[in-house]
Amino acid sequence: MNPREHPPTLKFYLHSTTIAMSLPIVQVVFILFTFLSFSKPNLVISHTPNWLKETCNQDNVKYVVDPDLCLKILKSHKKIVSSTNQIDLLIAVIESGISNGTKTRTHVKNMLKRKKLDPNLKGALQECKSSYDSAIWSLNSALLEVKDGDYLTPSYDLLIASTDNIDRCANAAALEEIKDATILIGNKVLPMFGFIGFNVVNDLFDNQPPS
């Protein structure tokens, strides 16, 4: 670029200013509003009738849970349904994942208290408890990071909670042919919340204004 030539951003600004000076004030305001709208993250949620359905039909979400079940679960969480921007939605989704995971972990702990447990089953349940400990820890970390305005680090925590952390319980349950409904559903619902959060936080990060 010629050293005397204005950089692209400044050239755009100067060009816009020249045009603005020749336009009526109403048009100038509209142009500025449009420019600023594109300069900020798109935080507003489009409350179309299909926005929840679209959320549940994202590839990584429907990989772990049926979209119809996902939709039914999300609709049962008032904070999720009433979210008006992506940050509120993200916090509500992570909190729901923590709540769901905590309930499943408590159920596993209660199962471990049973007398005369088969050693193999006991081992699988202990693996599930450890798995949920890790997943809940990852979700809590993501929640604190989001509340601090960090949209990069939570992406890793949400992904790891939805894959490596919870997969350990899913694999142990499959190996020992565990049929317990609470565990089997929990192994799908926690990563569902995690993947939804992962998608939202990545969208927030991608739409951050340049620093």
C-alpha positions as CSV (number, residue, x, y, z in Angstrom):
1,M,0.0,0.0,0.0
2,N,1.3,3.5,-0.8
3,P,2.5,5.1,2.4
4,R,0.4,8.2,1.6
5,E,-2.7,6.2,0.9
6,H,-5.3,6.0,3.7
7,P,-5.8,2.6,5.2
8,P,-9.1,0.8,4.1
9,T,-11.0,1.5,7.3
10,L,-10.1,5.2,7.3
11,K,-10.9,5.4,3.5
12,F,-14.3,3.9,4.2
13,Y,-14.9,6.3,7.0
14,L,-13.9,9.4,4.9
15,H,-16.0,8.2,2.0
16,S,-19.0,7.6,4.3
17,T,-18.5,11.0,5.9
18,T,-18.4,12.7,2.5
19,I,-21.6,11.0,1.5
20,A,-23.2,11.7,4.8
21,M,-22.6,15.5,4.5
22,S,-24.7,15.5,1.3
23,L,-27.6,13.5,2.8
24,P,-30.6,14.6,4.9
25,I,-30.2,14.0,8.6
26,V,-32.7,11.1,8.7
27,Q,-30.7,9.2,6.1
28,V,-27.4,9.9,8.0
29,V,-28.9,8.6,11.2
30,F,-30.1,5.4,9.4
31,I,-26.6,4.9,7.9
32,L,-24.9,5.3,11.2
33,F,-27.3,2.9,13.0
34,T,-26.8,0.3,10.3
35,F,-23.0,0.6,10.5
36,L,-23.0,0.3,14.3
37,S,-25.3,-2.6,14.2
38,F,-22.8,-4.5,12.0
39,S,-19.9,-3.5,14.2
40,K,-21.3,-5.2,17.4
41,P,-21.9,-8.9,18.2
42,N,-25.3,-10.1,17.2
43,L,-26.6,-10.7,20.7
44,V,-30.3,-10.5,20.1
45,I,-32.2,-13.8,19.7
46,S,-34.7,-14.0,16.9
47,H,-37.8,-15.2,18.7
48,T,-39.3,-16.9,15.6
49,P,-41.5,-19.9,16.2
50,N,-38.6,-22.1,15.0
51,W,-35.6,-20.8,16.9
52,L,-35.7,-23.5,19.5
53,K,-36.2,-26.1,16.8
54,E,-33.3,-24.8,14.9
55,T,-31.1,-25.0,18.0
56,C,-32.0,-28.6,18.5
57,N,-31.3,-29.4,14.8
58,Q,-27.7,-28.3,15.0
59,D,-25.5,-31.3,13.9
60,N,-23.6,-31.8,17.2
61,V,-26.8,-31.5,19.3
62,K,-28.9,-33.9,17.3
63,Y,-25.9,-36.3,17.3
64,V,-26.4,-36.9,21.0
65,V,-30.2,-36.5,21.4
66,D,-33.2,-36.7,19.3
67,P,-34.3,-33.2,18.2
68,D,-37.9,-33.7,19.5
69,L,-36.6,-34.7,22.9
70,C,-34.2,-31.7,22.9
71,L,-37.1,-29.4,22.0
72,K,-39.2,-30.8,24.8
73,I,-36.4,-30.4,27.3
74,L,-35.6,-26.8,26.3
75,K,-39.2,-25.8,26.5
76,S,-39.4,-27.0,30.1
77,H,-36.7,-24.5,31.1
78,K,-38.3,-21.1,31.5
79,K,-34.9,-19.2,31.6
80,I,-34.0,-20.7,28.3
81,V,-37.3,-20.0,26.6
82,S,-37.4,-16.4,28.0
83,S,-33.8,-15.5,27.0
84,T,-33.7,-12.4,24.9
85,N,-30.0,-12.4,24.0
86,Q,-27.3,-14.9,23.5
87,I,-25.5,-14.2,26.7
88,D,-28.6,-14.9,28.8
89,L,-29.3,-18.0,26.7
90,L,-25.7,-19.2,27.2
91,I,-25.9,-18.8,31.0
92,A,-29.3,-20.4,31.2
93,V,-28.1,-23.4,29.1
94,I,-24.9,-23.9,31.1
95,E,-26.8,-23.6,34.4
96,S,-29.3,-26.2,33.2
97,G,-26.5,-28.5,32.2
98,I,-25.0,-28.2,35.7
99,S,-28.4,-28.8,37.4
100,N,-29.1,-31.9,35.2
101,G,-25.6,-33.3,35.7
102,T,-25.8,-32.8,39.5
103,K,-29.1,-34.7,39.7
104,T,-27.6,-37.6,37.7
105,R,-24.5,-37.6,39.8
106,T,-26.6,-37.7,43.0
107,H,-28.5,-40.7,41.6
108,V,-25.3,-42.5,40.8
109,K,-24.0,-41.8,44.4
110,N,-27.2,-43.3,45.8
111,M,-26.8,-46.4,43.6
112,L,-23.3,-46.8,45.0
113,K,-24.7,-46.9,48.5
114,R,-26.6,-50.1,47.7
115,K,-25.4,-53.3,49.5
116,K,-24.0,-56.3,47.6
117,L,-23.3,-54.4,44.4
118,D,-21.7,-56.5,41.6
119,P,-18.0,-55.5,41.5
120,N,-18.2,-54.8,37.8
121,L,-21.3,-52.7,38.2
122,K,-19.7,-50.8,41.2
123,G,-16.7,-50.1,39.1
124,A,-18.9,-48.7,36.2
125,L,-20.8,-46.5,38.7
126,Q,-17.6,-45.2,40.2
127,E,-16.4,-44.3,36.7
128,C,-19.8,-42.5,36.1
129,K,-19.4,-40.5,39.3
130,S,-15.9,-39.5,38.3
131,S,-17.2,-38.7,34.8
132,Y,-19.9,-36.4,36.1
133,D,-17.5,-34.8,38.6
134,S,-15.3,-33.7,35.7
135,A,-18.2,-32.7,33.5
136,I,-19.8,-30.5,36.2
137,W,-16.4,-29.0,37.0
138,S,-15.9,-28.1,33.3
139,L,-19.4,-26.6,33.1
140,N,-18.9,-24.5,36.2
141,S,-15.6,-23.2,34.8
142,A,-17.3,-22.3,31.6
143,L,-20.1,-20.4,33.5
144,L,-17.6,-18.4,35.5
145,E,-15.6,-17.5,32.3
146,V,-18.8,-16.4,30.4
147,K,-19.8,-14.2,33.4
148,D,-16.3,-12.6,33.1
149,G,-16.9,-11.8,29.5
150,D,-14.6,-14.5,28.2
151,Y,-16.0,-16.2,25.1
152,L,-12.9,-18.1,24.0
153,T,-11.9,-20.4,27.0
154,P,-15.5,-21.6,27.7
155,S,-15.6,-23.1,24.2
156,Y,-13.0,-25.7,25.3
157,D,-14.7,-26.4,28.7
158,L,-18.1,-26.9,27.1
159,L,-16.6,-29.2,24.4
160,I,-14.7,-31.3,26.9
161,A,-17.7,-31.6,29.2
162,S,-19.8,-32.8,26.3
163,T,-17.2,-35.3,25.0
164,D,-14.2,-36.7,27.0
165,N,-15.8,-36.0,30.4
166,I,-19.2,-37.6,29.8
167,D,-18.0,-40.3,27.4
168,R,-16.3,-42.1,30.2
169,C,-19.6,-42.8,31.9
170,A,-21.3,-43.6,28.6
171,N,-18.6,-46.1,27.7
172,A,-18.7,-47.7,31.2
173,A,-22.5,-48.0,31.0
174,A,-22.3,-49.6,27.6
175,L,-19.6,-52.1,28.7
176,E,-21.6,-53.2,31.8
177,E,-24.9,-53.0,30.0
178,I,-26.4,-50.6,32.5
179,K,-30.1,-50.1,31.9
180,D,-30.7,-47.4,34.4
181,A,-32.9,-44.8,32.7
182,T,-31.6,-41.8,34.7
183,I,-28.0,-42.6,33.8
184,L,-28.7,-43.3,30.2
185,I,-30.8,-40.1,29.7
186,G,-28.3,-38.1,31.7
187,N,-25.5,-39.2,29.4
188,K,-27.4,-37.7,26.5
189,V,-28.9,-34.6,28.1
190,L,-25.7,-33.2,29.7
191,P,-23.8,-33.1,26.4
192,M,-26.9,-31.7,24.7
193,F,-26.7,-28.7,27.0
194,G,-22.9,-28.6,26.5
195,F,-23.1,-28.6,22.7
196,I,-25.8,-26.0,22.6
197,G,-23.6,-23.8,24.9
198,F,-20.6,-24.5,22.7
199,N,-22.4,-23.4,19.6
200,V,-23.7,-20.2,21.3
201,V,-20.3,-19.2,22.8
202,N,-18.6,-19.7,19.4
203,D,-21.1,-17.5,17.8
204,L,-20.5,-14.8,20.4
205,F,-16.8,-15.1,20.0
206,D,-17.0,-14.9,16.1
207,N,-19.2,-11.8,16.3
208,Q,-17.0,-9.8,18.8
209,P,-16.0,-6.4,17.4
210,P,-12.3,-6.2,16.5
211,S,-10.1,-5.1,19.4
